[in-house]
Amino acid sequence: MLGRATDVISDELDNGNPTVAQWLVDRVRPPARSDFVQLADRNKLSSIEDILVASERTTNAASRGEISLQQARLLQDVLGRHAQLKGLEELSALRAEVEEMRRTDRTTAAIDKSLLPKWGRLSEEQK
């Protein structure tokens, strides 16, 4: 099978299809580091925006042939799961903020045992 694959790859290169040839090469033999893709140190993944930038760079690297399509797909899967977890983390922080706002609203309203704002209450002289 390897001999036939080599012939097909050569034919594709001769026909001017380097993308198809690279795809075939990736199918016949896995890339040298098929289970490892290194991101540059400057790529932080601490926010959703950072993850989107890393996803865009992965797509660009795959389109330029710097990483295989298989590597890109696997990395995109990992980035997608990481984005989901970051989204849950942000949602949890927002829920905590809303709960704090609710607690603050309840305590200020209960201080005077009145739900009316101060400007809407009658003063002692007006009663």
Stockholm file with secondary structure:
# STOCKHOLM 1.0

chainA/1-127         MLGRATDVISDELDNGNPTVAQWLVDRVRPPARSDFVQLADRNKLSSIEDILVASERTTNAASRGEISLQQARLLQDVLGRHAQLKGLEELSALRAEVEEMRRTDRTTAAIDKSLLPKWGRLSEEQK
#=GR chainA/1-127 SS CHHHHHHHHHHHHHTTCHHHHHHHHHHHSCCTTTTCCCCCTTCCCSSHHHHHHHHHHHHHHHHHTSSCHHHHHHHHHHHHHHHHHHHHHHHHHHHHHHHHHHHHHHHHHHHTTCSSCGGGSCCTTTC
#=GC SS_cons         CHHHHHHHHHHHHHTTCHHHHHHHHHHHSCCTTTTCCCCCTTCCCSSHHHHHHHHHHHHHHHHHTSSCHHHHHHHHHHHHHHHHHHHHHHHHHHHHHHHHHHHHHHHHHHHTTCSSCGGGSCCTTTC
//
